Amino acid sequence: MESTRKRGPDGRFAGARCDVESVPRLPTFPARWVLEDPRQRPYLVFWAPKNGPAFALKMTPAEDGLAVVITLENRETQTISVLRRRLPRGTGGALFYICPSCKRPRRYLYRLAMSGPALVASRGLLCQRCANLRFASQGWYKSAFLRFCGPCARNPWDPQAVSDPRLIAEDLAPN
């Protein structure tokens, strides 16, 4: 069976690539907050890294708690279904997004996607596979020393969420 992906002499993927660790991701905690909020208020979810572009979206509950409506900066909306699964010991539940493209349950959706050699934001929120994002270590062995040095920092690309934007107005105001 021949692979359709280009490979370099070292066997690693060769070509246009963007690592999943370097793009903003949407975890499930904002959706849980939105769906469990008794006030049914929309939440502002935002990424504000110290270096790099800032992103924001508005998340509101929909379909009696079975979905969330995402409104992007360009006022484009996207309804994303959610799936609740009980944890094995029956002590709680896990929340998953249903990827709008492949319809599979996912813990994270990504704001940017690869389209040819470039990253684009016009395709909406997608899972890692549908967005054509690769992990930094994908395609090569990471030695014990490199694993010990620690994973790539995710902190700048994990979002913050608030139910009232006035709570963060001072932090986001230009100096």
Order of alpha helices (4+ residues) and beta strands (2+ residues): beta-alpha-beta-beta-beta-beta-beta-beta-beta-beta-beta-alpha-beta-alpha
